Amino acid sequence: MSRTCVVTGVSSGIGQAIAGRLIAEGFHVFGSVRRASDADAFRTKFGERATPLVFDVTDADAVLRAAGEVGAALGQGRLSGLVNNAGVATPGPLLHLSLEDLRKQLEINVVAQVGVTQAFAPLIGTERGRVGQPGRIVNISSTSGRLATPFLGAYCASKHAMEAISDALRRELLIYGVDVVVIEPGAVVTPIWDKAEQADYSPYETTDYRKSFAALRDLMISEGRKGLDVAEIAEAVFKALTAARPPARMAIVPQRFKNWTVPRLLPDRALDKFVAKLIGLTPV
C-alpha cells in the first residue's frame, strides 16, 4: 500500500466519486459506509484497492474499531490521507426547527467529524513511531460555510463550525507536519436533490414561512440539478492530497462570479435584500 486514504461516506455521491478518483490514481481507499450491503457494493465496484469500513460517524466506539482495522492493515506505515466527507443537511426555519434536529445536525456534521479525526490522527502522523511522510486531512465543507442561507441555518452553522475547526486544527497540527485542507463545494449533482424533493416539509406548512420556504426549496433543487459534476469535487480532493503546496481552502462553485464572488463582496444588508426579493421574504 504505497498511498492510502480513509474516505467517509462512500456509498454514493461525492464520497463515492472521491474514492473512485483516488483508486484510479493508485491509492488504496478505506471507505466508510453504514450498511453491510453498501460495503459489499463498494468492494464490488472498486475491487482490491477498496476496503469498506462499516461504521456510523456518530458511533465513537465503531469509529475507533475502524481505525484499529486500518492501523492493522498499515502495519507500521502511515495513512496518506483522511477525507471527512460524510454529512447531512437538515432544512427548516430556525424559529421552528426542533432542538433535537439542530443537535443531530451539529452532532453529525461537527462533533462526529472531530471524533473521526481524533481516531485516525495517530495513523496520519501524530503517532511518532510510524514510518513514512505525514498524511493530510481534507474536510468537505460547503460554500454555506461562508455564505449562510435562510432555512438552512443549522446546516450552515455546521459548515461555519467546520471552517473554524479546520483552521484551528491546521495550525495545531503544524508540530506534526500534518496539513489540513478545506474543500468548499457549491451545488453538486448528487442524489441529495431527489431526497430533498421527497422530504417531508409539512411541519412548516402552517408557519409564516410556508411560501418563501417552498420557493427556496424549489430554487435549490432546480439549481442543484444543474450544478457541478461530482468528478470536479473528486479532482479537487485529489489535488488537496497530492499537490506540493495546496491552498488551505478550495471553493469549487458553478457560475463562480454570480454564486460566490458577488455575494461575498456585497454588504450584508444588500445581500439580505437580494435574498428577500428572490424568495419572497417580505413582512407578513
TAQUI-V512669 format. One record per pair of residues at least 24 apart in sequence whose ideal C-beta (glycine too) atoms are under 7 Angstrom apart, sorted by the first residue. I is the first residue (numbers start at 0). J is the second residue. Records with the same first field share a line. If there is no record, write none. Layout:
I=J ; J
//
This chain:
0=27 ; 73 ; 76
1=25
2=26 ; 79
3=27 ; 73 ; 78 ; 79
4=28 ; 78 ; 79 ; 80 ; 82 ; 240
5=29 ; 69 ; 78 ; 81 ; 82 ; 119
6=30 ; 82 ; 84
7=31 ; 56 ; 82 ; 83 ; 84 ; 85 ; 115
8=84 ; 85
9=41
10=37 ; 41
11=190
12=189 ; 190 ; 191 ; 229
13=84 ; 139 ; 187 ; 189 ; 229 ; 232
14=84 ; 85
16=229 ; 230 ; 232 ; 233
17=82 ; 84 ; 233 ; 236
18=45 ; 49
19=45 ; 233
20=233 ; 234 ; 237
21=237
22=48 ; 49
24=237
29=69
31=65 ; 85
56=85 ; 107 ; 111 ; 115
57=106 ; 107 ; 111
59=114
62=114 ; 115 ; 118
63=118
66=118 ; 119 ; 122
69=122
70=122
73=122
75=129 ; 130
76=129 ; 130 ; 131
77=122 ; 123 ; 124 ; 129 ; 130 ; 131 ; 132 ; 133 ; 134
78=119 ; 122 ; 123 ; 134
79=134 ; 240
80=134 ; 135 ; 137 ; 240
81=116 ; 119 ; 123 ; 134 ; 136
82=137 ; 139 ; 236
83=112 ; 115 ; 116 ; 138 ; 139
84=139
88=151 ; 154
89=153 ; 154
90=150 ; 151
91=150 ; 203
92=150 ; 203 ; 206 ; 208 ; 212
93=152
95=202 ; 203 ; 206
96=153
100=153
101=153
104=153 ; 154 ; 157
105=157
108=157 ; 161
109=157 ; 160 ; 161
112=138 ; 161
113=164
123=177
124=175 ; 176 ; 177
125=175
133=175 ; 176 ; 177
134=177
135=177 ; 178 ; 180 ; 239 ; 240
136=177 ; 179
137=180 ; 182 ; 236 ; 239 ; 240
138=165 ; 179 ; 181
139=182
140=181 ; 182 ; 183
141=183 ; 184
142=183 ; 184 ; 185 ; 250 ; 252 ; 259
144=183
146=262 ; 263
149=215 ; 274 ; 280
150=212 ; 215
169=247
180=239 ; 245 ; 247 ; 248
181=247 ; 248
182=232 ; 235 ; 236 ; 239 ; 249 ; 251
183=248 ; 249 ; 250 ; 251
184=227 ; 232 ; 251
185=226 ; 227 ; 251 ; 252 ; 253 ; 258 ; 259
186=222 ; 223 ; 226 ; 227 ; 253
187=226 ; 227 ; 229 ; 232
188=223 ; 224 ; 226 ; 227 ; 228 ; 229
189=229
192=220 ; 223 ; 224
195=220
196=220
207=283
210=279
211=278 ; 279 ; 280
214=278 ; 279
215=278
218=278
226=253
227=251 ; 253
//
